[in-house]
Amino acid sequence: MPFKHFFLTLGFYFSLMLSAFSQNTPTLLTTIFEVGGNCGMCEKRIETAALGKGVIKADWDVTTKKMTLEYDAAKTSALAVQKRIAKAGHDTTFVEAKAKPYNNLPGCCQYERMHYIESPQGSDNHGNHNH
């Protein structure tokens, strides 16, 4: 009987430790997306905007206009990071920067804007069908 109690207690503590370990294990992901920009000043601004809670590494290439992002998916998302970059004035694959932050960029940083296609769910254009 004492051995049974010992093993039950040991199993209980082992499961608690395993549970705690699994909750603290980061879910690391790497993704690549496009970010509008022109120069080294853009690179610094984009990478600084990307860094935040859950971001391990943010590396924007001025030549390819691609951001390589490593992050902990339990703490942030690629979309959340793209929103931060857009707030700094730079369009990303899925988030368009508003006019004011874009217009506040230095002249050399005002890149050619990305073109976005409005999603059908957000559109009031009903030209292709009748209700």
GISUL-V96520 format. One record per residue. N is the residue number from 1. PHI is phi in radians with two decimals (* if undefined). BURIAL is + if it has 9 or more other C-alpha atoms within 8 Angstrom, else -. Layout:
# GISUL-V96520
((N | PHI | BURIAL) (N | PHI | BURIAL))
This chain:
# GISUL-V96520
((1 | * | -) (2 | -1.09 | -) (3 | -1.14 | -) (4 | -1.09 | -) (5 | -1.11 | -) (6 | -1.04 | -) (7 | -1.20 | -) (8 | -1.13 | -) (9 | -1.14 | -) (10 | -1.06 | -) (11 | -1.08 | -) (12 | -1.09 | -) (13 | -1.14 | -) (14 | -1.09 | -) (15 | -1.16 | -) (16 | -1.12 | -) (17 | -1.12 | -) (18 | -1.12 | -) (19 | -1.11 | -) (20 | -1.12 | -) (21 | -1.11 | -) (22 | -1.19 | -) (23 | -1.32 | -) (24 | -1.69 | -) (25 | -1.38 | -) (26 | -1.22 | -) (27 | -1.76 | -) (28 | -1.45 | -) (29 | -2.25 | -) (30 | -2.17 | -) (31 | -2.43 | -) (32 | -2.19 | -) (33 | -2.55 | +) (34 | -1.52 | +) (35 | -2.38 | +) (36 | -1.28 | +) (37 | 3.06 | +) (38 | -2.22 | +) (39 | -2.53 | +) (40 | -1.12 | -) (41 | -1.13 | -) (42 | -1.07 | +) (43 | -0.99 | +) (44 | -1.09 | -) (45 | -1.13 | +) (46 | -1.13 | +) (47 | -1.15 | +) (48 | -1.13 | -) (49 | -1.12 | +) (50 | -1.23 | +) (51 | -1.18 | +) (52 | 3.06 | -) (53 | -0.94 | -) (54 | 1.54 | +) (55 | -1.54 | +) (56 | -1.56 | +) (57 | -2.66 | +) (58 | -2.31 | +) (59 | -2.30 | -) (60 | -1.78 | +) (61 | -1.72 | +) (62 | -1.12 | +) (63 | -1.35 | -) (64 | -1.55 | -) (65 | 1.14 | +) (66 | -1.85 | +) (67 | -1.77 | +) (68 | -1.80 | +) (69 | -2.08 | +) (70 | -1.95 | +) (71 | -2.63 | +) (72 | -1.62 | +) (73 | -1.14 | +) (74 | -1.35 | -) (75 | -1.99 | -) (76 | -2.73 | +) (77 | -2.39 | +) (78 | -1.08 | +) (79 | -1.14 | -) (80 | -1.06 | -) (81 | -1.18 | +) (82 | -1.09 | +) (83 | -1.14 | +) (84 | -1.13 | +) (85 | -1.14 | +) (86 | -1.11 | +) (87 | -1.10 | +) (88 | -1.46 | +) (89 | 1.86 | +) (90 | -2.02 | +) (91 | -1.13 | +) (92 | -2.19 | +) (93 | -0.92 | +) (94 | -1.99 | -) (95 | -2.31 | +) (96 | -1.58 | +) (97 | -1.20 | +) (98 | -1.23 | +) (99 | -1.04 | -) (100 | -1.07 | -) (101 | -1.13 | +) (102 | -1.11 | +) (103 | -1.17 | -) (104 | -1.44 | -) (105 | -1.19 | +) (106 | -1.00 | -) (107 | -0.92 | -) (108 | -1.20 | -) (109 | -1.67 | +) (110 | -1.42 | +) (111 | -1.32 | -) (112 | -1.24 | -) (113 | -1.13 | -) (114 | -1.32 | -) (115 | -1.87 | -) (116 | -1.95 | -) (117 | -1.78 | -) (118 | -1.18 | -) (119 | -1.27 | -) (120 | -1.03 | -) (121 | -1.18 | -) (122 | -1.69 | -) (123 | -1.66 | -) (124 | -1.71 | -) (125 | -1.38 | -) (126 | -1.99 | -) (127 | -1.14 | -) (128 | -1.64 | -) (129 | -2.69 | -) (130 | -2.01 | -) (131 | -1.66 | -))
